[in-house]
Amino acid sequence: MMAFATVAHGFSTSPSSARRALVSQLAMKSGGMDSYEAQLTEAVKLLASAESSPAPSPVNGAATTSAAAAPSVDEIAAAMLASSRAAVTAAQPAPQTIVIRDESSKEGNGLTSIIYAGIAFIGLPIWLLLSSMITPSTQQSSVMAPAAPTPITTNVAAPSAGVMSLPSSVASSLSAPSAANSAGVVVLSQPITKAEVRNLFNLWNDALATGDPATVAKRYSKEGVLLPTLSDVPRNDFEGIKDYFVHFLEKKPTGKILEGEIFVGNNWAQDAGIYEFTFADGSKVKARYSFVYVYENGEWMISHHHSSLMPEEVVRPKAITKDEVRGLFNLWNDALATGDPQQVAARYTEDAVLLPTLSDKARYTSDGIADYFVHFLEKKPVGKILEGNVKIGPNWAQDAGK
């Protein structure tokens, strides 16, 4: 590079001063440039200008500098680096304070509040219900209403030790069922033993002994069902049950359980097996039975009663001898001796037909037969078979003669 010298206002500058001036000029120009390429281009221009400039003439006899050194590459690079740093520093925005908020704690606090509110919403009614049902024997229960500004105190009478106290609404629903409740539906289970279940049959049997169909029908529940022994019609109301026993009680039946099995459930019990009826004329009939009892209005009542003849005894012929057939006449003759038309009529079957001696009117019912014997028995008749022919079939027999 060529040495150069500068002259200003009549005084000369040294080579080092010239280099500093060139570097300062480069730094000033490159400060407003955006890229290193622009800065490098400007540096090349300044170097070229410095090399092409002629050496200044001496002023006032001052000696010229023979060899003035141009700025080195390192000085130019340092100037460019300093200029870039200044530009970057000026372009950077002022530092801002970054505040990091912990949102998790805020969300956690909100979730915790929701959980506490839910516990209070669910737990408070349960606590109120339990405190109203189970009351300590020596304390009074004070309940704070959550919505009222002032507490509301409810005093509950203390029951005896070890006794559970029920609200009046529950107690009234147990003692007096409303029309909305179906018959037989209760809240608490009513205990009963197997011996007590078997005794319920005795209560029904005692009702038979009264001879009153209504008394027997009252042993059945409000929705009781009777599937009777001697009728094909199911009876599912009070009047239908009473109607069946009108004819059945004419035979003066007395029941007895021969064998049975008892099951006890929650407010229901079942007694099923085989029973036998003995009638006023001495005849006996076995039948299968099932009683289902329910607890209704403070009493155990018959909810379902099924009775049917023994199928094997119906199918298989009942053995009877001719002498036994002739003995049946003697039973009818004994009924005449009582002077009671009903006892005579009881000797006839349910669908019997009487073509009487002293009347032109055929009798097809028990009442019609009894009506005939009202006048006939006034004569105090005594019968005797003079001759007759006995025939025996499967479950039937005939005795005809005079």
Protein Blocks (a to p, Z undefined) as FASTA:
>chain_A
ZZddddeehiacdfklmmmmmmmmmmmmmmmpfbfklmmmmmmmmmmmmmmpccdddeeh
iacdfbdcdddfklmmmmmmmmmmmmmmmmpccddddddddfklmmmmmmmmmmmmmmmm
mmmmmmmmmmmmmccfkbccddddfkbmbdcddddddddehiacddfklmmmmmmccfkl
cghiafbdcdddfklmmmmmmmmmmmmmnopaklmmmmpcfkbccddfkbcbdcfbfklm
mmmmmmmmmnopadddfbdcddddehiacdddddddddfkopacddddddddddeehiac
dfbdcddddfklmmpccdddfklmmmmmmmmmmmmmnopaklmmmmpcfkbccddfkbcb
dcfbfklmmmmmmmmmmnopadddfbdcddddehiacdddZZ
